[in-house]
Structure formats: structure tokens, C-alpha cells
């Protein structure tokens, strides 16, 4: 593909052209997926990064710089997302080690137990208030630990729908949770 053809696709994407987005997706998704596989060594995680990347590309289409080449931008965003996943995994592992090695964490006071119960109840109420389909998708992701691909297959929907519904659920939960505790 020539530079002018790519620029035309980026211009089309910036103008909300779905065909341009589809062409960009078809042109780059396999290359970015392979790039992520090399870094993550996990097909589901790589697929999730690619999916998030293209969802973000569509959502941020108006902010793209049409004068810059698209490939380096896409690969740098993919690399950033992979590194972000690495950091989150490292934080989770460190927190787990800290919790399991520090007995005092498990010796919560009555006040802490009451507060934890209250927060858990509020969160559960907010989850129960989600629309049924959104609640089901959120539960399959968070409670059952299914990947977006597994949820999509189980419910007969696209992975993009799964991603959108989980994003909406998390946005709702954050907003409502802040109302309770700010």
C-alpha cells in the first residue's frame, strides 16, 4: 500500500467512514496480533489487546493525525497496551504475595469488616441494577473469568459487543460508586 492510499484510509477513518476502518483493520490486525503474540505468549491476551486497540482507534478517530503514518502509531499503542498488561499482572502478583505473607491483613477489625460488607453490598446492588444482558456479560467476565472470545461464543455475540457492554458496565459502576462515597 502506498503512503497516499494509507493517508486516504486515515482521512476516511477520521471522517467516520466504516469502510476505511474495516480496510485498516483488515490490513493491520493480523500483523498486530502476531506482534502481541511474540510479546505476550498467550493467544487470548493478544487477541484482547488487538480488540482493545481497534476499539480505541474507532473511538479516537477524530484525534488521529492524518499526516503521520498509521503503522508505527498502531504498533506503539499495541506495545503500550501489552506493557500496561504486564504492569497490572506485576501489581496483582505483588499484592497477592503481600497479602499471603502478612497475616495482619487477615486480622481485620470489626469496623473494617463492617465497612467491607457495606462496600460489597453497594457494589452488588449496583451490579444487580445493570440491564440483564449487560449484567450477564459482566458476570461471565468477572465472576466466571471467561475471556471476551469465550463470552462471545457462549452468548452468540461479537467480541466487540462484549467489550462495549463491559466498558459500559464499568463506567456505570464507577459513576454510581462515586455517588455513594464522595
Long-range contacts (C-beta under 8 A, 24 or more apart in sequence): 1-27, 3-69, 6-69, 6-70, 6-71, 7-66, 7-67, 9-70, 10-64, 10-66, 10-70, 11-66, 13-57, 13-61, 13-64, 14-61, 14-62, 14-64, 14-66, 16-61, 21-57, 21-58, 21-61, 24-57, 24-70, 25-54, 28-70, 28-71, 28-74, 29-54, 32-74, 32-75, 32-78, 35-75, 35-78, 35-79, 36-78, 36-82, 39-79, 39-82, 40-82, 40-85, 44-147, 44-149, 45-85, 47-147, 47-148, 47-149, 47-159, 48-147, 48-148, 49-78, 49-81, 49-82, 49-85, 50-78, 51-148, 51-159, 51-160, 51-163, 52-81, 52-163, 53-77, 53-78, 53-81, 55-160, 55-163, 55-164, 122-177, 122-180, 123-173, 123-177, 126-172, 126-173, 126-176, 126-177, 127-169, 127-173, 129-176, 130-169, 130-172, 133-165, 134-165, 134-168, 134-169, 135-169, 137-162, 137-165, 137-166, 137-169, 138-165, 138-166, 138-169, 141-166
